[in-house]
């Protein structure tokens, strides 16, 4: 497997995990999200979190795809 692909895969996995953890602990605020005191319902609050969480999850899945790809298939 290509070393740069392996490095990029581990980097994406670590970045995705870090983004999800930072969002979960409230260290970073997603752009466009209403403040907790101003949200009219829990649904509005969750919809504000959705784009950021999906981006972090996509980066994580991209890293997994980079790590899994490139392995030779069984010739049987």
Beta strands, then each sheet from edge to edge (+ up, - down):
end
